[in-house]
Amino acid sequence: MSTIKKAVRMHVFEDKHEEYERRHNELWPEMREMLFAHGLVKYSIWLDVETSYLFGYLEIEDEELWAKTADTAINRKWWDFMADVMDCNPDNSPVCVDLKNVFDI
């Protein structure tokens, strides 16, 4: 089975770079479990320090299963936890811009 590649752009507040990284380095075990239970294969987040933009790269097994992560209690708790360090929507979900894949090798 081939994985589905996804990339997103988000924004962390300029004075919260270290806090954002710390929180992800201490990712809650139940959050990690939920992500893998919803088809996550790989997830990396990169920071452009000069602009405070985050680049998220994911590999997932299934789009429909992955979309269900937003409806989990642990994910909503995580969004609330992260709302003070990054740009968020009214429901505290991160403002994410899907990026278009233009090259693979």
C-alpha positions in Angstrom: 0.0 0.0 0.0 1.4 3.4 -0.9 1.3 6.3 1.4 -0.3 9.7 0.7 2.0 12.6 1.1 0.7 15.9 2.5 2.4 19.2 3.3 1.0 22.2 5.1 2.2 25.7 6.2 1.4 27.1 9.6 2.6 30.0 11.6 4.1 30.1 15.1 4.4 33.3 17.1 7.9 34.8 16.8 8.5 34.7 20.6 7.1 31.1 20.9 9.6 29.1 18.8 11.2 27.4 21.7 7.9 26.7 23.5 6.4 25.2 20.3 9.3 22.9 20.0 9.3 21.9 23.7 5.6 21.0 23.5 6.1 18.8 20.5 9.2 17.2 22.0 6.9 16.3 25.0 4.0 15.1 22.8 1.4 13.4 24.9 1.4 9.6 24.5 -2.4 9.5 23.9 -2.0 12.1 21.1 0.8 10.0 19.5 -1.4 6.9 19.8 -4.4 8.7 18.2 -2.3 9.9 15.2 -1.0 6.4 14.4 -4.5 4.9 15.0 -5.7 7.3 12.3 -3.2 6.2 9.7 -0.2 8.4 10.3 3.0 6.9 8.9 5.4 9.8 9.3 5.1 13.4 10.5 7.8 16.1 10.5 7.5 19.8 11.2 10.2 22.3 10.2 10.6 25.9 11.3 11.8 28.8 9.1 13.2 30.9 12.0 13.3 34.1 9.9 9.6 34.1 9.0 8.2 31.9 11.9 6.5 29.8 9.3 6.2 26.1 10.0 6.3 23.4 7.3 4.6 20.2 8.1 5.2 17.0 6.1 3.0 14.0 6.6 2.6 10.6 5.2 -0.7 9.0 5.9 -2.5 5.8 4.8 -6.0 7.1 4.1 -7.5 10.6 3.7 -10.9 9.7 5.1 -9.4 8.1 8.2 -7.0 11.0 8.7 -9.8 13.6 8.4 -11.4 12.0 11.5 -8.5 13.1 13.7 -10.2 16.6 14.0 -13.2 14.9 15.7 -11.2 13.3 18.5 -11.3 14.7 22.0 -7.5 14.4 22.4 -6.9 16.4 19.2 -9.3 19.2 20.3 -7.4 19.2 23.7 -4.1 19.6 21.8 -5.5 22.5 19.7 -6.5 24.3 22.9 -3.1 23.6 24.4 -1.3 25.1 21.4 -3.6 28.1 20.8 -1.4 30.5 22.7 1.7 29.8 20.5 0.4 29.9 17.0 -2.1 31.3 14.5 -5.4 29.5 15.1 -9.0 29.4 13.8 -11.9 30.3 16.1 -12.1 26.6 17.1 -8.4 26.7 18.1 -7.4 24.4 15.1 -4.2 25.7 13.6 -4.5 27.9 10.5 -3.1 25.4 7.9 -2.5 26.1 4.3 -2.2 23.0 2.1 0.8 23.1 -0.1 0.9 21.8 -3.6 3.4 19.1 -4.4 5.4 20.1 -7.5 8.3 17.7 -7.5 9.3 14.2 -6.3 12.3 12.1 -7.0 
